[in-house]
Amino acid sequence: MAKSAILKSSLAKKYWMALTGLFLCLFLVGHLAGNLQLIFSDALHFNEYALFMTTNPVVKLLSYLTYISILFHAVDGIMLTVQNRKARPIRYAKEDSSANSAWASRNMAVLGTLILVFIVTHMVNFWAVMHFDKNMPLQSIELKTEYGSQQLYVKTDGSYMPLEEIESGKIVIKDRTNFYVKDGDVKIGEGYKDLHKITFAFFKDAKYGLIATILYVIAMFVLAFHLLHGFASAFQSLGANNPKYNGLIKGFGKGFAIIVPLLFAIIPVYIHFFAK
């Protein structure tokens, strides 16, 4: 079969949709694990995570692969939708869950387009700021000597970490005033872009914070519906269609489609309404 014929075939498009979709599911899990630090960790560790995600060569390579997968998944989805509509220009007179696919299945293109819009705006608000904003704030670090001792402390958003805790963790002291990332040469006081502060300011903004939070939650509802059909459909497209495992795959897919978007949605809600 010629190369062009392979690329144009509906089967090939479904394979690529499945592979890129499952890869993006893995990305969602990793991204969620990092973002949950906004709730369960402090600014220092979240900013350290952000620095690692933007400087580590392997992570950068995976990031480029993610960007390509998102674009390929979106374009492939549009092409599949157009191809399917041409193959069946007249819709069924009556559409219901028993005769045809579920609502999410019938509207995957619409859901995918909304998610793509969300991704673009999300990257403009956070990714672009992290990479290109020369005025992005740096995390403030200051030292103090506790009364009655010579113990040094490093300040992280109002709380102080004792020196011995710092040296046993991921921060080391190269002299009495400069704190560095362990096994690196990034000076904490000058090197950490404060993505934590940017994120909190975005969702707690007095004028637009509530709107941003609501739109983010809505986007996660859209993602949930997209995953509700897409996860199980990806395995089916790859040939994993066995009565022994179909129930397990569908059950796991439903759990994934609910839990992952829900945890993402909780983050801005927590920041806007509960975080100090």
C-alpha angles and dihedrals in degrees: 000000000000119000093244091051091052092051092047097047118108091226093056091049090052091051092051092045090053096046096045091043094054091045089053089051088058089049090053091055093050093044091049092051090054095044093050087070085076086072105028103034140042133262095261094057094043092051090047088053090049091051091050092049092053100041109033109101095218093048091047090053090050089048092056089047088052093051091050091047092052092051094043092047091050096046093043090050092052091048092049092050092050091045093050093048091051090050091050108024094164115066124216114275090232124030121191137147093261097052100036142011123300123274092263091053093052093049103041092121092054093045091047092051092052090049090050090053089050092050092052094049091043091054092047092053098044117004095047092045091050093050106033112018106105090190095055109134121250121224110263117240124185135167130225136182113228113234112268096015142064093233113137123217132193118219119228111180097320099322124095125222115208115239095244090056091050094050092049091051133048098302125078133186117236091180136350096283109028123077119197137187109259113261090008143080100233110125108221096215092053106021110054115092106211101234087154091063092045092052095048092046091051096054096035095048109135094224106034105012096095092047091049091050093050093047091049091052091048089051089054090052088053090049090050092054090046092052092043090072102019100059097056091035091058092058091046091052090052091054099258093136107134123142089224093060106024093088092049093048093048092046093049090045092054091048091048092047091053105036101044098049090041092055090047090051093050092061099067091038090055092046095048100042108024113019118096 
